[in-house]
Amino acid sequence: MNPTIEMILGRRAVRAYEAKPIPRDVMEEIIRAGNAAPSGCNAQAWRFVAVEDAESRERLAALALPRYKKWMAGASDGLKEMREEIDSVVKDPVYYSAPSIVFVIGSGMTADLDSPMVCQNMMLAARSLGVGSCWVYFGQLVLDDKDVRAALELREDEKVYGPILFGYPKDGFPDSPPKKEATVKWI
């Protein structure tokens, strides 16, 4: 099989990480791959904030947990059931104690289209380097905190895409879940 397609098909969300840091040159390579994403008019209107400091990661987790619980209280029964297994085995159900959290921050007219490609490039690059990743919507629940916004230097015209967690998989890469066949209309 083509190695690029094999990498795409093998990428899965990792939610259990080893406690070891990712070397800086590896994280720089992952970010470089994200930065190579296409963008409308080559605007490249994104930037990155990498959180690797243990104290900062613990603060994010402490801020996120009550917001996560509040959000989950209003979630559908199906989502609650899905999350129940994960929540029962992890201390941090938002950032999963990942050694690296990267906030992809975008702005501008095409940011909603461009920035997700940045995220996908980073997750595919991570997998190719033996690093697990997980895009976490719940990680955005802390963005109402003024100290977090200040640390991210988040402007009013910017939006966070991700954050994305990175770390070495604690139990290896998960198996691929079943996927539906693609629905295609050929014309």
N, C-alpha and C positions, 0 to 999 in steps of 0.2 A: 504494500500500500504506500502511496505517496506520504512521505514523512510529515509534511505540513498538514495534510488532511488527518493523518493519524493523531497528530498533536491536538487538532481541533476536536476530534471525536473522543480523545482521552482526557480532556480538561473537565474537571469536576470541582464543585465547591468542597473545600476542606474546612472542617470546623473543629479539628483537634490538632494542636500544634506542639512540637517539641519546644522546650523552654530556651533553646539556643538562638542567638541572634543570627541574622542573615548578614554575611559580609557586605560592607559598603559597596564594593565593586559590583556585586551581584545585584544589589538594589539599584545602583546607577544604571546597570544594563537593562533592568526591567523598566525603569522610568524612561530610558532612552528609546525603548521600543514603543512605549506609550506616546512619547513625543513625536514619533514618526507617523502617527495616524494622519489620515487625510482630513482636510478641513476646507470649508467653503471659502473660495478665493484665497486659499492658503493662509487664512487669518491666524491659525494656530493660537486661538484666544483661550488658552488654558494655562494653568500652572499647577504645581504640586506642593503639598505639605506632607512630609514624611514624619510620623511620630514613632520614635523608637525608644525614647527615654522611658524607663519603667515607671517612674512616678507620674509622668504625663499620661501614660496608657492606663494606669490604675485610676487616675482622676477621671478620665473619659468614661471608664467602665462604671465608676461610682455614680457619675452624673446620669449615665444612660439607663441604669437598672430601674430606678423608680419610674422613669418615663416609659420604658419598655413595658413594665407591668401595667401601667395605666393604659397604654395603647392596646395591650393584649386583652384587657378587661372588656373592651368594646369590640374585639375581633369576632369573626364568625366562629361557630363551633368547629368547623372543618380546619381552620387555621390553628385554633387552640389545640385541637387533637394532634395536628402535625407537629406543632412546637413542643408538645408535652414530653416526647421522648428526648429531644435535644435539651430542654430545660432541666430535665431530671438528672442529667449527667455532667452538666457544666456549671461552673461558678459564675461565669460571665457569658450570658446568652446573647450578648450583642457583639462584642469584639473577640470572643472566644480565647482571650488571653494570647492573642497573636503577637509575636515579637515586633511586627511592623504594621502600621496602619497608614495608608496613604490616602489623603484627601485629594481628589482631582477636582480642581476648581476652574469653572469656565465662565465666560461672559460673551456677550455679543449675539448678533442676530442668528447665527447658526450653531450656537453652543449646544442646544438640545439635540442636535444631530451629530455634531462632531465629537463631543466629549465622551459619549458612550463608546465610540470607536477607540478612543484613547484607553478607556478602561479594559476593553476586550483585548487590545494589543498587549497590555500589561499582564493580564491574566494568562494569555497564551505564552508570552515570553517567560513568565514565572514557571509554568508547567514544563517548558523546554529546558529549564535550568534546574529542575528537580525541586522547585519551591511550590508549595500549595498556596491557593488564594481563595478568597470568598468575597464577593460583592455583598455589602450589607446595608440594606435600606435603613434598618434600625439604628445604624451608626449616625444617621442624620438627626436623630431625636435630640441631640445635645446642642444643636445649632441655635437654640433660643437662649443659650447661656452667654452672657456678655464676655466672660473671660475666655471661653472657647472661641467666640467670634474674633476677639482681639488676638488670640494666639494664632489663629488662621489668617489674620489680617483680612478678614472677609468684608468686602465692600458691598454696598447695597445692590450694585448691578451684577454681582456674581452669584453663582449657584454651585453647590457641591454635587458632584457626580460620584457616587460611592458613599462612603469610603470603601476602600478595598483592603482586605486583610492579607498579609503575607507571612508565611512561616513554613518550616519544614514539617511535613505531615507526621503526626505522632504515630499513626497506625498505617502508614502508606496511603497511597491515593485510593479514594473510594471507587468501587465498581460503578460502571455506567448504569444509570436507571433506564428502564425501557423508554423508548421514544416513539411517538406516533409517526406514522408515515407522513411525509410531506404532502400537503394538499397543493396541487399544481394544476393550473389551467394553461395548456399550451395553445397558442394561437399561431 
